[in-house]
Amino acid sequence: MAVIHQEDLIQSVADALQYISYYHPVDFIQAVYSAYLKEESEAARDAMAQILVNSRMCALGHRPICQDTGIVTVLVKVGMAVQWQGGMDVAEMINEGVRRAYLMPENILRASILEDPDGARKNTGDNTPAVIHYEIVSGDKLEIYIAAKGGGSEAKARFAMLNPSDSVVDWIVEQVPKMGAGWCPPGMLGVGIGGTAEKAMLMAKESLFDPINIQELIAKGPDNRGEELRLELMTAVNNLGIGAQGLGGLTTVLDVKLKEYPTHAANKAVAVIPNCAATRHIHFTLDGTAPATFEPPSLDDWPDIVWEVGEQVRRINLDDINADAILDWLPGETVLLSGKLLTGRDAAHKKIAEMLDKNEALPVDFTNRFIYYVGPVDPVDDEVVGPAGPTTATRMDKFTRMMLEQTGLIGMVGKAERGPVAIEAIRDNKAVYLMAVGGAAYLVSKAITGAEVVAFPELGMEAIYEFEVNDMPVTVAVDSKGNSVHQTGPKKWQAIIEHRMLRLE
């Protein structure tokens, strides 16, 4: 019989969350590096280089891999012989661990959890509560599976109740392009098949805790239908040519994980959940003797690569730019930004819209300015800002025409593709959209030399900042004519892949 002490569980959860905030799983790093070595798309290879360099920087500096430090998901397997010591219930213990982790002064993590989700959407301030699932199992141990899941990848989850005769592969291959690049590929797809609607979704999430081992499966061959599906999906999804960050390339997914459960004869529940380039998860066991310990990985596990800008780079001074200067920028072109860069996300855009509707003066002059879609982590020590990678730009699509036509804004920086509404507004107003790499937040933050809140301080991490940046790396994703690299890149690489397959037949 094991007696699980309250403090042991609390501290184990806190330590685990801190650990995964700056250490990628080694299998993930190895899989990205393998994909990087094989990649032929220059844009995708560059994006993976930034992800790998960022990862090593975070492992060295003990700072978050991504500014979105996630919503905490916990799978708890409680042995039937376990007893508890302490006055809290299990959920309270876990949430106290979350609270400690996210408020730790040496490595503050961004609080992203909002209560009253369809109302006031008020930030809880400490990233609680976690989403917790329990299972009672045999034995006298407590097993904890813990993840910090980014909102961008979670937003791309898909579910369908297929007919029994429908193809799972066809449905998933149809869904992946609809996900866009907001989940920051390359990553993994978690798939759940069977059971009921909620069981399929939970299995898809659980599968993402499994190690990356698709290459071993390819080498040995499948032993059952589940393994056949993994291989079929791995090939079919990568053949789409979406590539790293949606820029077009050979690798979109590093692995496809799958769990199954018996289901009703009339149903085929299928769920798919992607895991992003900020893959963060860990598993530990408590037996009543002590808190869990987490050994740091060796830095030798990270590839020794250097991210460098190419010769074809455009350097831009944001303090001396106007609408005419951006007209000749080309899709896929690398740009280094220096000068003053405004920030703003969903909440700030909503407040701007409300002020414009009331004919109120805006607190910031956006004329000939660029805005960066980001919610940074709070700084520690001598940092001017914490990790500050981009958020998914499509959430701002509905505000884009308003911002371009009513504020004087001429450019935006974010993550992933823009939708048709935004692209049309960009084209009509001869503006530009630039893409920063999702999953390289600490690397990006090193280009930020100053940060000041200039509007809406009550919004916390969603306030409008003015950053001073120096050679911040971005890619022209939508030019002033409305050409999108997220459309041309995958289309080009899908054609290349199809051509090669035809030559092999």
TORVODO-429121 format. One line per 5 residues: number of its first residue (from 1); their letters; for each residue x, y, z of C-alpha. Coordinates in steps of 0.001 Angstrom, whole numbers. Example, Ala and Ser with C-alpha at 12.3 -4.5 7.8 and 13.67 -1.06 7.14 Angstrom:
2
1	as	12300 -4500 7800 | 13670 -1060 7140
end
This chain:
505
1	mavih	0 0 0 | 1350 3427 -962 | 477 6609 909 | 697 9547 -1486 | 1627 12682 382
6	qedli	-112 15870 -667 | 3094 17884 -926 | 4773 15197 -3056 | 2049 15396 -5701 | 1922 19202 -5650
11	qsvad	5685 19580 -6033 | 5899 16848 -8678 | 3284 18592 -10830 | 5014 21963 -10421 | 8448 20548 -11257
16	alqyi	7091 18613 -14248 | 5478 21713 -15743 | 8619 23773 -15319 | 10684 20971 -16864 | 8538 20618 -19984
21	syyhp	8327 24382 -20460 | 11970 24445 -21560 | 12930 20845 -22420 | 11515 19285 -25561 | 11213 15477 -25447
26	vdfiq	14428 14126 -26947 | 12524 11934 -29413 | 10860 15054 -30795 | 14185 16860 -31276 | 15643 13838 -33047
31	avysa	12599 13573 -35326 | 12710 17271 -36268 | 16437 17067 -36942 | 15953 14005 -39147 | 13252 15877 -41095
36	ylkee	15500 18952 -41315 | 18300 16899 -42881 | 15935 15467 -45513 | 14052 18677 -46275 | 14510 20182 -49742
41	seaar	12240 23214 -49356 | 14465 26106 -48339 | 11660 27910 -46489 | 10638 24786 -44532 | 14251 23926 -43735
46	damaq	14809 27460 -42446 | 11738 27181 -40208 | 12921 23869 -38745 | 16368 25336 -38142 | 14786 28127 -36115
51	ilvns	12748 25585 -34112 | 15872 23511 -33331 | 18018 26520 -32410 | 15211 27900 -30242 | 14854 24539 -28492
56	rmcal	18524 24384 -27559 | 18468 27996 -26358 | 15526 27184 -24089 | 17249 24080 -22720 | 20300 26218 -21892
61	ghrpi	18419 29232 -20563 | 15516 27447 -18829 | 12968 29696 -20519 | 9756 28686 -22335 | 9936 27086 -25779
66	cqdtg	6813 29009 -26787 | 5107 32109 -25418 | 1899 30042 -25295 | 2764 27936 -22275 | -426 25997 -22735
71	ivtvl	-3503 24670 -21034 | -2518 21931 -18599 | -3983 18492 -19289 | -3466 15753 -16697 | -4253 12046 -17027
76	vkvgm	-4296 10435 -13568 | -4124 6667 -13087 | -4846 5873 -9445 | -3935 2448 -8089 | -6795 866 -6139
81	avqwq	-4535 382 -3099 | -3372 4000 -2972 | -4136 6058 124 | -3790 9793 549 | -2245 12067 3152
86	ggmdv	-3380 15689 3249 | -6449 17883 3422 | -6853 18677 -291 | -8658 16578 -2861 | -6665 15371 -5868
91	aemin	-7834 18153 -8196 | -6869 20765 -5607 | -3407 19235 -5276 | -2866 19208 -9028 | -4080 22766 -9436
96	egvrr	-1820 23938 -6612 | 1064 22367 -8526 | -12 24222 -11670 | -224 27469 -9716 | 3290 27076 -8322
101	aylmp	4737 26236 -11706 | 3216 29169 -13561 | 4062 31733 -10882 | 7644 30584 -10285 | 9703 33817 -10311
106	enilr	12784 32249 -11918 | 10800 31131 -14971 | 7404 32793 -15120 | 4997 30993 -17435 | 2208 32796 -19266
111	asile	-1240 32486 -17725 | -3669 31840 -20595 | -6725 30333 -18888 | -9931 32381 -18874 | -12975 31707 -16724
116	dpdga	-16494 32550 -17929 | -15441 31447 -21441 | -18480 32845 -23271 | -18835 35895 -21058 | -16284 38140 -19371
121	rkntg	-13410 35759 -20248 | -11424 36859 -17209 | -7897 35488 -16835 | -7542 33336 -13712 | -4000 34668 -13331
126	dntpa	-2252 31381 -12541 | -3253 29100 -15454 | -5619 27069 -13291 | -7716 25035 -13457 | -6121 22121 -15284
131	vihye	-8195 19705 -17357 | -7996 16444 -15395 | -9043 12914 -16363 | -9036 10031 -13879 | -8755 6268 -14241
136	ivsgd	-8827 3746 -11385 | -6392 896 -12040 | -4951 -2058 -10148 | -1871 -1627 -7982 | -582 777 -5347
141	kleiy	1040 3479 -7479 | -72 6853 -8797 | 754 7498 -12458 | 565 10999 -13858 | 673 11980 -17530
146	iaakg	935 15751 -17854 | 976 18040 -20882 | 893 21768 -21554 | -1041 22051 -24825 | -833 25203 -26923
151	ggsea	-4067 26901 -27916 | -3106 27127 -31595 | -2829 23366 -32012 | -5791 22596 -29764 | -7951 24884 -31914
156	karfa	-7334 22614 -34898 | -8842 19485 -33300 | -11427 17715 -35460 | -14154 15151 -34773 | -16630 13283 -36951
161	mlnps	-19061 10439 -36521 | -18360 8615 -39775 | -20508 5927 -41328 | -19093 2437 -40731 | -18146 2144 -44415
166	dsvvd	-16370 5533 -44588 | -12589 5781 -44911 | -10746 7164 -41887 | -7734 7991 -44068 | -9823 9927 -46589
171	wiveq	-11542 11945 -43857 | -8295 12880 -42077 | -6534 13762 -45339 | -9493 16026 -46115 | -9293 17684 -42684
176	vpkmg	-5559 18397 -42434 | -5452 21118 -45142 | -8467 22740 -43474 | -6463 22981 -40252 | -4104 25419 -41919
181	agwcp	-686 25950 -40354 | -1859 27425 -37059 | -904 24206 -35281 | 2758 24870 -36163 | 3850 21825 -38131
186	pgmlg	5936 19741 -38146 | 4350 17910 -35261 | 2293 14832 -34535 | -1283 13843 -35211 | -3133 12047 -32428
191	vgigg	-6010 9900 -33692 | -8791 8239 -31703 | -11134 5743 -33380 | -14178 4100 -31832 | -16046 4278 -28571
196	taeka	-18297 7319 -28294 | -17718 10942 -29231 | -15985 11892 -25990 | -14008 8622 -25856 | -12592 9187 -29350
201	mlmak	-11475 12708 -28440 | -9843 11540 -25221 | -8015 8717 -27005 | -6683 11153 -29597 | -5281 13325 -26798
206	eslfd	-3896 10325 -24885 | -2121 9018 -27975 | 30 12161 -28115 | 1814 11015 -24949 | 3231 8022 -26831
211	piniq	6854 8183 -28044 | 7712 9022 -31638 | 8505 5654 -33222 | 7095 5737 -36758 | 10511 5023 -38297
216	eliak	10787 1801 -36278 | 7315 839 -37480 | 8295 1550 -41088 | 11366 -649 -40650 | 9520 -3640 -39153
221	gpdnr	6199 -3316 -40981 | 2650 -3308 -39541 | 1251 -6165 -37442 | -2379 -4994 -37267 | -4891 -2590 -38800
226	geelr	-4010 182 -36360 | -364 121 -37440 | -1413 -10 -41086 | -3496 3126 -40530 | -580 4954 -38940
231	lelmt	1612 4246 -41947 | -1115 5116 -44463 | -1826 8394 -42711 | 1841 9313 -42324 | 2394 8918 -46066
236	avnnl	-881 10509 -47155 | -525 13600 -44936 | 3109 14234 -45869 | 2197 13836 -49547 | -10 16930 -49177
241	gigaq	3185 19016 -49299 | 2060 21373 -46509 | 5481 21310 -44862 | 6929 23118 -41864 | 4841 26149 -40859
246	glggl	2668 25521 -43930 | 5343 26895 -46244 | 5490 23794 -48444 | 7865 20881 -48036 | 8394 17174 -47544
251	ttvld	7527 16827 -43830 | 4251 17943 -42294 | 3924 15258 -39607 | 6718 13510 -37714 | 4483 10669 -36528
256	vklke	840 9627 -36396 | -292 8162 -33074 | -3471 6129 -32780 | -5702 4553 -30130 | -8840 2476 -30723
261	yptha	-11829 1301 -28674 | -14800 -980 -29479 | -17801 941 -30768 | -21482 641 -31659 | -22292 -1173 -34900
266	ankav	-23882 1976 -36351 | -20972 4290 -35528 | -17362 5065 -36373 | -16264 7926 -34117 | -13011 9517 -35316
271	avipn	-11063 12312 -33654 | -7797 13920 -34689 | -5772 16342 -32561 | -2448 17802 -33715 | 527 18443 -31459
276	caatr	2600 21462 -32380 | 6288 22313 -32592 | 6136 23167 -28868 | 5498 19549 -27899 | 5411 19437 -24078
281	hihft	4526 16293 -22144 | 5940 14007 -19456 | 5015 10924 -17427 | 5947 10129 -13830 | 4980 7674 -11085
286	ldgta	4616 8261 -7341 | 4923 5355 -4912 | 4660 7251 -1638 | 8405 7504 -961 | 9224 10942 -2423
291	patfe	8283 13509 -5069 | 9162 12712 -8673 | 12575 13766 -9952 | 13311 14856 -13500 | 16815 14385 -14871
296	ppsld	17913 17084 -17328 | 18646 15682 -20788 | 22146 16002 -22149 | 22713 19009 -24393 | 24485 16563 -26692
301	dwpdi	20987 15360 -27639 | 20448 18647 -29486 | 21976 19021 -32946 | 24729 21587 -33251 | 23245 23729 -35991
306	vwevg	23269 27464 -36526 | 20365 29419 -37948 | 21609 32037 -40379 | 19804 34437 -42662 | 20614 33931 -46306
311	eqvrr	22141 36439 -48652 | 18752 37308 -50156 | 17450 39275 -47188 | 15714 42633 -46993 | 16509 44824 -43986
316	inldd	13714 47212 -42995 | 13689 50217 -40666 | 10154 50337 -39267 | 10670 53907 -38068 | 11122 55127 -41636
321	inada	8647 53233 -43793 | 5503 54067 -45713 | 2921 52323 -47853 | 4912 52769 -51078 | 7981 51014 -49643
326	ildwl	6230 47650 -49273 | 4815 47349 -52792 | 7742 45358 -54223 | 8067 42835 -51374 | 7782 39262 -52675
331	pgetv	6084 36186 -51177 | 8620 33934 -49450 | 11172 36729 -49127 | 13105 36950 -45833 | 12843 40304 -44084
336	llsgk	14689 41543 -40995 | 12713 44131 -39057 | 14305 46853 -36923 | 12696 49766 -35127 | 9412 50207 -33311
341	lltgr	6806 47444 -33687 | 3348 47550 -32091 | 1640 44430 -30725 | -1988 43404 -30416 | -4157 40276 -30226
346	daahk	-7862 39407 -30120 | -8849 41439 -27070 | -6988 44565 -28206 | -8531 44372 -31688 | -11986 44035 -30156
351	kiaem	-11446 47149 -28019 | -10154 49081 -31041 | -13283 48095 -32990 | -15508 49281 -30146 | -13678 52612 -29935
356	ldkne	-13927 53189 -33688 | -17667 52423 -33597 | -18048 55142 -30939 | -15821 57594 -32855 | -13411 57641 -29913
361	alpvd	-9745 58542 -30375 | -7456 55545 -30376 | -4703 55411 -27721 | -2080 54594 -30364 | -1357 56072 -33801
366	ftnrf	-1173 53167 -36272 | -308 55287 -39321 | 2367 53552 -41410 | 2923 51076 -38576 | 3157 47292 -38307
371	iyyvg	1384 45252 -35638 | 2681 41957 -34233 | 118 39390 -33090 | 1741 38288 -29816 | 1060 37798 -26119
376	pvdpv	4533 37632 -24549 | 5697 35840 -21430 | 6654 38186 -18582 | 10392 38974 -18433 | 12766 37678 -15762
381	ddevv	16157 38983 -14623 | 17558 41364 -17252 | 15120 40435 -20054 | 13136 43255 -21631 | 10462 40716 -22564
386	gpagp	10020 36991 -22181 | 9555 34528 -25059 | 7447 36328 -27638 | 6534 34150 -30588 | 3567 34854 -32866
391	ttatr	-24 33786 -32326 | -2333 32426 -35026 | -3118 35275 -37403 | -6457 33986 -38730 | -8144 34978 -35457
396	mdkft	-7543 38599 -36472 | -8905 38153 -40017 | -12287 39692 -39217 | -10537 42846 -37955 | -8067 43198 -40822
401	rmmle	-10064 45433 -43171 | -11036 47691 -40276 | -7420 48056 -39156 | -6093 48740 -42668 | -8829 51170 -43712
406	qtgli	-9575 53012 -40461 | -6288 53200 -38541 | -3537 53700 -41139 | -1895 50331 -40430 | 138 48992 -43388
411	gmvgk	1481 45627 -42188 | 938 42724 -39813 | 3147 39991 -38351 | 1754 36685 -37101 | 1781 32923 -37374
416	aergp	478 30740 -40186 | -1799 31612 -43079 | -4445 34300 -43578 | -7957 33475 -44708 | -9742 34817 -47817
421	vaiea	-11319 37766 -45972 | -7949 39002 -44733 | -6135 38379 -48022 | -8778 40358 -49884 | -8390 43262 -47435
426	irdnk	-4588 43128 -47727 | -4800 43182 -51534 | -7381 45990 -51643 | -5276 48165 -49352 | -1871 47188 -50786
431	avylm	-681 46106 -47345 | 1508 43104 -46386 | 1374 40210 -43946 | 4620 38804 -42561 | 5036 35423 -40873
436	avgga	7253 34655 -37878 | 8014 31030 -36993 | 5705 29468 -34429 | 7716 27421 -31948 | 10723 29766 -31937
441	aylvs	9528 32221 -29271 | 12742 32510 -27259 | 14800 33012 -30411 | 12423 35762 -31558 | 12556 37463 -28144
446	kaitg	16307 37942 -28500 | 15603 40377 -31345 | 13475 42529 -28997 | 15598 45162 -27258 | 12842 47220 -25658
451	aevva	9211 46769 -24581 | 6661 49207 -23202 | 2908 48864 -22658 | 1301 51741 -24578 | -2417 50853 -24412
456	fpelg	-4948 48647 -22626 | -2744 47575 -19675 | -5791 45930 -18108 | -5566 43216 -20769 | -2363 41782 -19289
461	meaiy	-434 39799 -21899 | -3004 40992 -24508 | -2175 44673 -23911 | -699 46712 -26757 | 3071 46936 -26399
466	efevn	5567 48910 -28376 | 8583 46699 -29015 | 11959 47949 -30130 | 13297 45225 -32412 | 16634 44619 -34063
471	dmpvt	16828 42283 -37070 | 13686 40341 -36165 | 13389 37555 -38780 | 10115 37219 -40708 | 8914 35948 -44081
476	vavds	6643 37772 -46520 | 3555 35539 -46391 | 1037 37752 -48252 | 2300 40498 -50538 | 560 43739 -51509
481	kgnsv	-1046 42008 -54506 | -2667 39340 -52319 | -309 36500 -53242 | -9 34039 -50336 | 3007 31787 -49809
486	hqtgp	767 29454 -47782 | -1162 28771 -50981 | 1703 28677 -53486 | 4188 26756 -51291 | 2119 23639 -50484
491	kkwqa	719 23567 -54037 | 4237 23553 -55456 | 5493 20819 -53142 | 2429 18636 -53544 | 3052 18696 -57297
496	iiehr	6732 17825 -56788 | 5833 14884 -54534 | 3157 13617 -56945 | 5598 13820 -59857 | 8171 11766 -57974
501	mlrle	5591 9147 -57055 | 4563 8808 -60702 | 8202 8289 -61727 | 8500 5461 -59167 | 5420 3616 -60470
end
